[in-house]
Amino acid sequence: MKRRGPPAGPASAAWVPGASARVRWAYLAALCLGGALLLWWAGRALLPLGFAAVLAYVLAPFVTWLEHRRIHRVVGILVSYALLGLFAVALALYLIPLAARQAGALVIRLPALAAKAQATWARYLAMFHQAPLPAALRGALNHLAASADARVAHALGVTLTAAVSVVPWVVAAAVAPVLAFYALKDARAIRARVWNVVPLDWQPAVFKWGRDLDRALGGYIRGQLLVALLVGLLAGIWSFALGIPFPVLIALAAAVTDVVPYIGPVVGALPAVALGLLQSPWTALYAALGFVAIHQVEGTVLGPQVVGEAVGLHPLVIVLVVLIGAQAAGLLGMVVAVPVAAALRITAEHLYRVIAQGAPRR
């Protein structure tokens, strides 16, 4: 969301009168520590705030654009919500029923698909037993094949557990528009209250930190959502062109999983490859090559142009923080790992500048 410079005047200097730099540092450290502990304690209760922040970042540029054209901010927010509602209605009238029909067809065809998958597995297993392979490799593959059923059952159990855990996300998504409305409406008042607790001589540094943080988070959130939408669209078109069943479900899976960098695209390609394999190995190969091409376009064209260098992190660091996020908080940790890492990077850079240049003075 767009930021303005720190306000001038007595209200912006509300701080501990006569406090030394050491006391200010201690006060700031206590605030940061308290905020971190609050975030850790609240955990999933902050999901609505997270969804509201994403929605606010998505709508803020359009609301600001309307405001610059002399449209009252509340009216601009309501117009943004109306357009978003029209988009949701279009989804509800076309895409969601289509996805529901395909999901129902998938449930009906699931026993037949499972039988076909078992027959295909048996055929490939017979070909494997006839192939001349080293004894050690054959033993390892036999062990893998013997444990395949248990692995599939475990995967289904994990999937059902994940489906149940989606309920808090749905509730958070329902509450988020209300919170986002007030965040957009009262953005200036919230900003003024923040400046009231920032000492006057610290305000330039804090303003630069907030501006960089706002640009990074806003650019990443808006860009990542747009790229995920484009990837889902391309995945659905490619699956439909190959004649793979349930292309809408494949497109939705590709779009949702693409929100997780690097790891999500691999997971999103699995349904198309698996369903293609039930038709023929060539179809599965073409599906895999198509997804590789789509994500090459994402990495070389869409990502740099849309997301840009918003987060300023090396790809290896992104993969590492996504894995750490998965270990710490599961799916939610994977989704928020990159923006959190970007925020920490920006904060560390600004703190280093403050320490290197000395504490700000009047």
Summary of the structure (lengths in Angstrom):
residues: 362
radius of gyration: 25.4
end to end distance: 29.4
largest distance: 85.6
contacts: 1008
relative contact order: 0.10
helix: 86%
strand: 0%
